[in-house]
Amino acid sequence: MSHLTEWLVVALIAVTGAFALRTWVVQVFYIPSTSMVPTLMVGDRILVDKLSYDFGPVKRGNIIVFRRPPGKVVAPNIHDLVKRVIGLPGQTISSGIGNQILINGRPISQPWLPKHISSGPPINPQVIPKGEYFVMGDNRGNSEDSRFFGPISSKLIVGKVVARLWPLGRFKIFG
């Protein structure tokens, strides 16, 4: 085999491997809006683990990437959204005083929220259907989330945000 053929085979394997990783394992996403401020800022690059929910459950507090719900126009050029999971299937969710979120009538802890942030629109009391999740942006006053488009199907979830890669000065691994 000639050197040129060997290099072409190596390049083909590398491109195929990169494509497979991006398609089924991990992907980098760009943050285009302020809906997750202060956790994620416009221009941040995040790493998403696409296999995380194949091996474990979705948990309250996880930051996820999901495909825009069908028929919902957030911004015409945005196809994937980033929000935090707040309510799980079967739970009753509603608003409390200020930024309080009530799950089954009890306030939940939200350590990720800054103390003085706008609560945004209230959550109409509702039971989250089986196989669906209630998601919200951390910037509650400036986030189109499940308060607008309802709970999202688990089938729309792309994966779990595991790290902020860029900018390097704000690198962070999310637990």
C-alpha positions, 0 to 999 in steps of 0.5 A: 500500500502506498503512503498516500493510500495509508494517509487517506485510510487514516484520514477516513477513519479519523473523520468517521470516528469524529462523526460517530462521536458527535452523532452518538456520544458528545457534542459542543453547543453554542449559547445564543441567548441570555435565558440561562444567565448567570450559569451560562452566558451568551457565547459560552460553548458547552459540552453535552453528553448524549449518552447520559440518560441512556445509563441514568435518570434525568434529575431535577437541577440537571442542565439539558439540551433538547430539540425545540418542541414541534410547532413552538417558535422560540427563534426561527434559527434556533433548533436546540434549547438549553434549560434546567430540569425543574419538574419530573414526570408525575409531579405537581408543579406550581409557583410559590412566593417570589422565585419559589417553585412548588413541587407537590405543594412544597418549595424546592431548593434552587441553589443555582439561582442568584438571590435577586432575580426576577421570577418571570411569569408564574407557573400554572398548577399542573401535573407533569405527564409521564415521560415529560419534564418541566424545564426553565431557564435560570434567567427566569424573567427572560426565558421562554421555557415550559411556562410558555410551551409546556413540559417537554417530551423525554424524546426531545432530550439531546443530552446533559450539559457536563461542562462549559468549555469556553471561555477558558477563564470560565471553564466549569464541570457541572455535577 
